[in-house]
């Protein structure tokens, strides 16, 4: 049983048996999934062919071929299949490379005889063989009727086959909330219900406690108002009956209606020439409050010389790999390495640092600012909230759950201000500088410790982040490569405290 399930405050009903898996189901779907799955934004194996699929679990949430009672479907037959499917891919895209069992993906498939025009964008394909022959399969989250099924399962704490839904009884989940799919997702999918709740469904799932449920639950117990508290969650217990492993599939949280995305808000105010330093300082205070609550709710550890040397080794290894992959980085490699060497030298002298659970992927886009109250001075109303505690999805779960210095989150936000400044031409370097300083000052207002007073640690983490950005931009957005390279130049040539705040 997962930690999430043990903190439900309501009594769960008994399990409902799932319908037996349809023989040949995955075989019949495979031709469609080969074409559809690699095109999804959340598919992590892009650039490598899909050699086949393995069915991890299949659950019929709404009977395939059953009569719909939903007037919006015109009485048409509609079914809902929940699948966990493993995509088998070679480790490298070259021909003849060995195929490995790949990532496990959560799929929600609608099944109809015919697809109404309004659902045409959700089409996956038409099945020509197997148990679904003659049916049309589509992405179920586009269908309000099928999205309703998910919310009802969470609301009633349904247990169907391997699937388990649980919720916090302190948060009421009403019936009849109208669903709408959020179309701006990247690594996951989200559905908003009546501007009251938002359901985040993880697409690539792994066994273990997902930080995006684990940490908000811990913060809720600690009484931290900066993070929306989970109202309900869905898991699956998979594997041998004697030792099943829990997979977190989705989390339902309150929807912050009218809240502004931090990235969009920063770009808007920057384009208008409006001062963002007040927002940056308030965001620093919010970050420090979340860090303090996490340190109170979950264990902290001390990083001594062995731990720091391991940390530095990882940073150095990533730098060397990046320099091989991106030639533009090579002239700066030796200067950047000094950031890591300086951290190792402090540890060798006996310096220690505290590590704790952190956000792990903090940037402006992971922050929401509630609407400013009527009559309030711009920037003085509204509160910042932090969301999306999953961490970097590409990293192993064990690594994402490791305690780390809070400087990693701070460095991520400092880099985000830099990115926002480069949205203008020419870049607004002074804007980035004052926002970075204001954020650190706000953090110090709450924590009592300004991140800039530990410049060696902060420079090491910002350097590590910028190196990652160089590789990402070189591979995916070459036009943005100049943004992290400007930071690389600064971090490689300026080894003083100013390197982290200008």
N, C-alpha and C positions, 0 to 999 in steps of 0.2 A: 504494500500500500504506500502511495506517495505521501510526502509531507503535506501536499495540498489537500489530499482527501482527508487526512486526519484532522484538519482544522475546519471542516464543515460544521456548522452549528445546528444543522437540521438533520432529522433522521432520514436516511436514504431508503427508498422502497427496495423490495427484493429485485434481483436481476430478472430480466425478461429474456427468454431464449431467442437467439438470433436464428433467422431462417438458414437452413443448410446452404453452404456455398453452391452456386450453380456450377455444375460440371462444365469445364471448358470456357468459363467466363473470361479469364484473362487471355486465353488464346484468341477468343473472338474479338477482344478489344485491342489486342496488340498492334495490328496494322494502323489503327487510328491513333493510338498513343504514341507510336513512333514518329508520326508527323506532328501531332499537337503538342506533346510535352516539351520538346526542345525549344518551341517558340514562346513558351511562357517566361515572363520576366523573372519569376522565382526559380526557374530551373538552373541548378548550379553547375551542371555538366556541359555547358555550351562549348562548342569547338571539338567535342569528342562524340563519335557515333554511338548510338544506343544499339547494343548487340541483342538485347532481349530484356525481359522483365521477370521478376519473381513476385508472387502474391504473398504478402505478409499477413494480411487480414482482409476480410470482406464482410460487410454488414449491410443488410437491407433495412434502411431506416423507414422507407415508405415502399410498400409492395410494388414491385415492377408489374405493370399490367392491372393494378388496382384502379377502381373508379375514383376519380378525384371528386371531392365535394366542394371544390373551390370554384366560385363563379368566374373568377378571373381567367381560369383555364378553359371555360366553356364546357366543362364536363369531360374534357379530354383525359385519357388515361395518362398518369404521370407516376414515375417511381423515383426513388432516391437511393443510390448506392454509395456507401462510404467504403473507400478502398485505401489500404496502405500497400503501396507498390514499390518494389526495389528495382531501380534501373541499373542494368548491367552495362558497364562501359569500360573501354581500355583506359589505363592510367594516362597514356599519351595518345594523341590523335593519329599517329603513324599507322600505316597498314601493317597488319600482322602483330600488333602489340597485344600482349596478353589481356584478356578481359577479366575484370574484377567485379565482385558484387558491389554495386554502387550505393548511392544515397537512397534513403527511403522517403517517399513522397506521399502526402495525404491528398487524396482526390475525392471530390464530391461530384458525382455524376448524376445528372437528371436523365431519365429515360422516357421517351414518348413515342407514339406511333408517328406523329407528324409534329413539326416544330412550328408554333405560331410565329408570324413575322416579327413580333416584338422581341423574340428570343433568338433571332437569326445571328446576332453577333456572338452568341454563346455556343454556337455549333461546334462540336468536335468531329462528328461524322455519322455516317449511316452504317450500321452493322450488317454484314452480308453472310455471316456464318456463326454457328454456335447458338447458345440459349437466347440471345437477344436479336436473332436474325429478323430483319425487317424493321427494327426499331431505330430511332434516332437518339444519339447520345450527345449531351451538351453539358457545359459548365453550370452546375446546379445553383451556384450563388447568384446568378443573374435572374433566377426565377423566384419571385416573392413567395409563392406557395411553398417552395422547398426550403427557402431561408427561414420561413415560419417554423418548419419542422425542427430546425436546429435550436431556435430559441425556446420552443416548447420543451424539448428534451432537457435543456439546461434548467428551465424554470421548474420542471417537475422532478429533477434529479433522476432522470431515466437511466436505467442500466440495461443495455441491449447487447447480448453477446459479450464481446471483449470491451465494449465501450462503457465508460462510467462518467456520469455527469454529477457534479456536486456543486453546492452553492453556499454562500454565507446567508443565513436566514435573517440577518440584520438588515439586508438590502432587499427590498421587495422588487420582484420582477413581474410586472403586470402582463396580462395577455393582450394580444391585438396590436402590438407595436408594429408599425409599417416598416419593412426592411428596405434598405437601398445599399447596393454594393459600392464600396469606395474604389474608385478606378485609378488612384495614384499610388498604389502599393508597389513595393519592390520585391522583397524577399518573402513576403507573406501576403495574405488576403484579409480584408476586413469588411464587415457588414455593420452598418449603423441601423439601429432599431428605434424609430420614432424620435430621433434626436435625444434619446434617453440613455441608451447603452450602445457600446460598440464591441463587436465580437471580433477578436483577432484570431485567425486560424493559421497555425504554423504549417507551412507547406513541406519543408524538409524537416523530418522529425527524427530524433535520436532518443535512446533510452536515458532516463535520469531526470533529475529535477531541473526543469527549464527556468533560468533566472528571471524570465519575464513573468512567471507566476510566483516563484519562490521569493524574490525580493519585494515586489509589491505587497505580498501577504505579510512579510516580516515588517514592512513599513506601516502597514495598516494596524498590526498589533502594537506597534510602538507609538501609534497616534500621530504619525507624520502626515500632514495635510497636503504635502507637495506632490503626492503621487496618487492617482485614482486607485481606489481599493478594489481588488477583484470581487465581483459579485457572484460569479459562477465560473466553472472550468470543466473541460472535458479531457479525459485521459483514456488510455487503453493499456491494459495489463497483458503483455504478450510474452511468449516464450514457454519453456517447460512449466507444467502445472506446479511443480515443486519449488520453482524459483522464477516466477514471472517478473518481467521488468516493466516498470511504468513508463509510458510515453505520454508527454503532455501534448495535447492536440489543439487546444484553443482556450482562450481566456475572455470572459465577458467583463467589461469594466464600464463605469459611468462615462457617458459621452460629454465632453466639455463643450457644450453648444456655444458657438460664437467665438471660441478661442482662436487666437492668431498663432499660426505656425511661426516659430522664432526666426527661421531662415527668411520666410516671406516678409515678415515684419521688418527685419533688419534691412533687407533689400529695398523695401518700400520707403522707409525713413531715410535711407542713404540716398536714394534717387531724388527725394524731395529736399535734400539738404538739411534734414531735421536731426537734432541731437539725439543720439542713441545711448549716451553714456549713463543716463539714469536707468534705462532698461538693463544695460550691461551690469551695472552695480547691483540692481535688484536680482538679476539672474545669478550673480556670484553668491549673494546671500542665500538664494533658494538652493543652490548646489551644496553649500556648506551645511544647510539644515538637513538635507537628505543624507549627506555623508555622516553627520553626527548621529542621525537616527539609525543608520545601518550599523555604525560602530556600537551603538547601544544594544541593538537587537541581535546581532550576530557576532561570533568570535573575531577577535583581532589577533594578529601574530606579529612577532618582531623579526625583521630581516637583518641578519648579521652578515658577516663576510661570506660564508658559503652561499647563502641565498642570493646576495647581491652579485657575486661573481657569476652565478648561473644566469641571473637576469642580464648581466652585461654580455655574457657569451651569446645569448639569444639575440640581443640587439646587434652585436657585431656580425653574427652570422647573416642576419637579414640584410645588413648593409652590404656585405660582400656579395650576396646573391643579387641584390638590386643593382649594384655597380656592374655586374656581368650582364644583366638584362637590359640596362639603360645606359648606353655610352655617355650620355650627357652628365651622368652623375659621377663618373670616374675622377674628374679633376678635383672633386671636393671630398673624395673618400677619406683621405688622410686627415683632413681637418675635422670631418664629422666624427671620425674615430676618437678624437680627443675628448669628445663629450662623454663617451662611454668609459674611456680610460680614466677620466677624472672621477667618475662615480666609483669605479673599482678602487681607486687610490684612497678615497675617503673611507670606504669599507675596510681597507687594509689597515687604516690608522685606528680602527675601532669604532667608527661611526655606525650607528644602527638607525633603522627607520621602522615605523609602524605600517603594517599592511592590513587591509580590511576589505570587505566586499564593497565594490564600487559599481557605477553604471556600466562602464566598460566600453561604451561607444558614444560618448557624449559629444554632441555638436548642436548647433542652433536648431537643426531640423528635428531634434529629439526633445524640444521644449515647446510648451504651449503657454501663451499669455492670455488669461481670461479677459473678457471685455472690460474696458475702462468704464467706471461708473459715471452716470450722467452728471455733468457739471464738474467732474474732476479735471484737474489740469492734465494735459496729455503726458502720459508716461508716469503719472503719479497714482493712477488707479489700476486695478487689475492685479492679478497674482500670477507668478510663474509656476508651472507644473512641469515635472520631468516624466517622460514616457519611454516606452520601448527599452526595457532592461535586458533584452535578449543577449546583448553584446554583439561582437562581430560574428555573424552566422558562419563565416568560413573557418573560424577557429574551433578546435575540439571543445566539447562541452566541459570537460574537466578543466581545461585552461580558462574558460570563461567564468568558471565558478571559483577560481583561486583568489585568495585575498591579495590585494595589490595596493601600493601607495596611492593616495588620493590624487597625487600629482599627475597620474595618467589621465584622469578625467579632466583636470584643469588644462593640461596640454592639449587635449582634444578640442576643448572650447576655444582656446587661444588660436589654434589653427583655423577654426571655423570663422572667427572674426577676420582672419587674413583672407580667407576665401571670399567672404562677402565684400571686402574692400576691393577685390580684383574684379568684381562684377561691373565696375565702372571703368571707363577708358578716358583718361589714364587712371590707373588704380588710385584709390583714396588711402594712401599709406598712413597719413596722419589720423584718419578715422579709425583704422585698425589699431593704431598705437594707443589712442586714448580709450578705446573700448576695452582693449586687453588690460590696460592699467585699471580701469574702473571695475572690471570683473574681479580682478585680484583683490582690489580694495574692498569690494562687497563681500567677498569670501572671508576676508580678515575680520569684517564687522561681526560675523557670527562665530567663526572658529577661533578668533584670537590669534591666528597665525597666518600671515600673508604668504602665499605660495612663493612669492619672489624672494623671500628670505632664505630659501633653499635653492639657489640658482643652479647648482650642479645637477640635482635630481630633476628639476623642471626642464633644464636644457636637454638632458638625456632623453626624457620622454617626448619632448617636442621634436627632437631630432629623429627618434624612432618613428614617430607619426609621419613626419615629412618624407622620410625615406619610403614608407608604405605608399604615400600619396604619389610619389614620383612613378613608382611601378604601376599603380592603378591608372594614372592619367596616360602614361605611355601606351598602355594596352587598350584603354577604352575611350579616352577623350584627349587625343594628342593636342588639340587646341588649348587645353587647360594646363598643359605641362609646365608652362612658364610660372604658374602660381606656386606650386611647391618648390620649383627650382629657385625662385626668389628667396624663399625661406631657407633653402639649403645653402645658398650663398651667405646669408646672414649668419646662420648657425655654424657654418664651417669657418668663418673668418672672425667672428666676434665671440670670444670665450668668456666675456664678463657677464654680470647680472643683466645688463641691458638686452642681451641676446634673447631673453625670454619674454620681453614686454614691448619690444619695438618692432 
